[in-house]
Every structure is written in structure tokens, then in C-alpha cells.
Amino acid sequence: MSHVYISPVNNCQLCNAEFNAETPMYDCRLIPHTTWANICEDCFNGCNCKLGVGYGQKYELQELESGNKAWVKVES
């Protein structure tokens, strides 16, 4: 079973870029802080974020069997 991000996510919480099916969304910790955010790939790279337990996960917008679209975790 896939891990699906259930909160609606539309824009990067740092630069306000709109998320879409062509770009991933990251749910990650903003190092060195304890703050977490949903951010775009440019902000992920620019803020030196990383993936893994305690750091972040990568999601892609995918169509589910039900026909609905959801952010599905593809890497952590």
C-alpha cells in the first residue's frame, strides 16, 4: 500500500510556487530548525534539505485506482 499525503497541498510554503503533476512536492524539515514545510524541488535543493527519517519525504502527484489524484510518497 502506498503512503498518501492526505492534507491538500497546492503551493510551496517558502516561494509559493504552484505544485503540479510534473514537479515533486517535499514534506521536509528546514535544517537547522525543527520547522517542517511542504516545499518545491528548487527550495528543497536551495535549503540543503535531505530525505530520510527525521528529515523528509518526496511525493509525486499520481492518479489512484479510484480515479482521484493524490500525493503519493515515492522516496524517503
JOSUL-V141903 format. One record per pair of residues at least 24 apart in sequence whose C-alpha atoms are under 10 Angstrom apart, sorted by the first residue. I is the first residue (numbers start at 1). J is the second residue. D is the distance in whole Angstrom. If there is no record, write none. Layout:
# JOSUL-V141903
[[I/J/D] [I/J/D]]
This chain:
# JOSUL-V141903
[[2/64/10] [2/71/10] [2/72/6] [2/73/7] [2/74/9] [3/59/9] [3/70/10] [3/71/9] [3/72/6] [3/73/5] [3/74/8] [4/59/8] [4/60/10] [4/61/10] [4/62/10] [4/64/10] [4/70/7] [4/71/6] [4/72/5] [4/73/6] [4/74/10] [5/59/8] [5/60/10] [5/61/10] [5/70/7] [5/71/5] [5/72/6] [5/73/7] [6/70/8] [6/71/8] [6/72/9] [7/70/10] [7/71/9] [8/70/9] [8/71/9] [9/38/8] [9/39/10] [9/70/9] [9/71/8] [10/38/9] [11/38/8] [11/39/8] [11/40/8] [12/37/8] [12/38/6] [12/39/4] [12/40/5] [12/41/9] [12/42/10] [12/43/8] [13/37/6] [13/38/6] [13/39/6] [13/40/8] [13/43/9] [14/38/8] [14/39/6] [14/40/8] [14/43/7] [14/44/10] [15/39/8] [15/40/8] [15/42/9] [15/43/7] [16/40/9] [17/41/10] [17/42/9] [17/43/10] [19/60/10] [19/61/9] [20/60/9] [20/61/7] [21/60/7] [21/61/5] [21/62/7] [21/63/10] [21/69/9] [21/70/10] [21/71/9] [22/60/8] [22/61/8] [23/59/9] [23/60/7] [23/61/8] [24/58/7] [24/59/6] [24/60/5] [24/61/7] [24/71/9] [24/72/10] [24/73/10] [24/74/9] [25/57/9] [25/58/6] [25/59/5] [25/60/6] [25/61/8] [25/71/8] [25/72/10] [25/73/9] [26/50/10] [26/51/9] [26/56/7] [26/57/6] [26/58/5] [26/59/6] [26/60/9] [26/71/10] [26/73/9] [26/75/10] [26/76/10] [27/51/9] [27/55/9] [27/56/5] [27/57/5] [27/58/7] [27/59/8] [27/73/10] [27/76/10] [28/52/9] [28/53/10] [28/54/8] [28/55/6] [28/56/4] [28/57/6] [28/58/8] [28/76/10] [29/54/7] [29/55/5] [29/56/6] [29/57/9] [30/55/8] [30/56/9] [31/55/8] [50/76/9] [51/75/8] [51/76/5] [52/76/5]]
